[in-house]
Amino acid sequence: MGFGADPVVVRQGWLTLSVGLRSGPLFADLGGIGNDLTWTGDDTVAGHNVISIAMEMPDEILGQAPLIGLWGRVSVERDGRWVSVDRGAHPSLTAYFNAEEAYDAREPDDVTDLRLRMISNGRIRGDGIGPHADLLPGFPYTGPPHL
């Protein structure tokens, strides 16, 4: 598990794995969301870290029609204890927001703007903030942690 600026990447056979503290890739104007979608342009979650688990493997390892399940938890430290504040990574969330096949085929980008356009039928063009500039172009993709 890595905690420094450079990711720890392990390659063993067909598996590539990286686990460690990384820059959180999420960006959101939470103040604008809570203010009737009146955007402030403030990236509320900038500068936060995540524990990232990234794996790459050949498709054929997963077999025909694999079932892949994900579960995630958001925890924050409060009074010296880690407290769960949100759970996510439920596959139905992507299906709910994803009304366009082109969405899945794109490179990672400003998914908040795309979702806002989809759920508002194009009336809301975006939230005024963009993706973080510290994402890596290759594995494990998440940027160095904010130390």
N, C-alpha and C positions, 0 to 999 in steps of 0.2 A: 504494500500500500504506500503510495507516494504522497508526500505533503509539500514538496518543493515546487519551484517554478516549472521544472521539466517533468513531464509525465513518466511514470514507471510503466513500461510496456513489456510484456512477456509474450514471447512467441514459442509455442510448443506444438510441434506437429501442425495440424490444421487450425489450431486455435490461437487467436491473438487476443490478449486480455490486458486491460488497464483498470486499476482501482485506485482512487485517491481523491484528495481534496483538489477541486478545480473551480474556476470561475463559473458562477451560475449563468447558464445561457438564456434564461427567461428574461424578458423585458416587458414591462407593463406600466401603464399610467393608472395605478390603483386609485389615486385621487380623482381622476376623471371618471373612472368607472362608478365610483361612489357618488358622483356629482351629476347624475343624469346624463352621462356620456358627454359632459362638457370638459374637453381635454385640457390639461394643464401643461402638457409637454414634458412633464417630469417623470423620468424613469425611476419609479419607486423602488425597484428591486436591484438597481445597479450597485455593483460593489459587494454583492453577497456571494458566498461560496456554497458549493454542493459537494457531497460525497458522490463521485461519479463511478459507475460500473459500466465499462464499455467492452463489448465482445464482438469479434468478427470471426466468421467461419464460412467455408464454402456452402452454397445453397444445398448441394447434394447431401451434406451431412444431416440436414433436417428431414430429408425424405420427401415423399409426395404428400402434399396437403398437410403440413405440420401444424400442430396446435401450439401456439406460443402465448403464454400468459405473462402478464406483467403486474406488479404491484409496487406502489411507491408510498413513501411517507415523507412529509415535511415536518422536521422537528427544529425547535429553537431552544437555546440554552436560557433557562430562567432560574435564577437563584441557585446556580451550580448543578441543575438537573436538566436533562433533555426532555422536552415536553412536545408531544405530537400535536401539531396545529392543523394538519391537513393530510388527507390521503388521496392518492390519484393513480394515474396510469391505468385506468379502466378502459378497455378497448372500445366500449360503446360511446365514449365521449368523442373520439375521433370520428366515428360514423355519424354522430349527431351533428357535428359542425361541418363535416366534409360533404358538400353537395356537388362537388366537381371532381371528375377523375383527374383533371390536370393538376389539382392540388397535391395529390400523392406523388406525381411524377417530378415535381419541382425540387430544386435544391433547397436546403433550409434557408428561410428568409423570415420576413415579418409576418408570422402567422396571425398575430392579433389583427393587423390591418386586413388580411385576407378574410378572416372570420367575420370581422365587422361588416365588410362589404357583402359577404354571403347572407348574413342574418338580417341585414337591413335592405336587401335588394339594391345595393349600390348607393343608397342615400348617405351612409357614413363611409367616407373614403379612407379614414385612418385615424390614429390617435396622436399623431405628431411626434412620435419617437421611433427610432429605428433600432435594428439589431445591434448587439454589442460588437465592438470592433476587435475583440480579443479571441474570437473563435479560431481554431486551427484549421488549415485547409485539408489536413489528413488526420488519421487515427491518433488519438481518441477524440478529436474535434473540439472538446471543451478547452478553454484557455487556462492560463496559469491562475492559481488562486490569488485572492487579494489578501496579502499578509500585513 
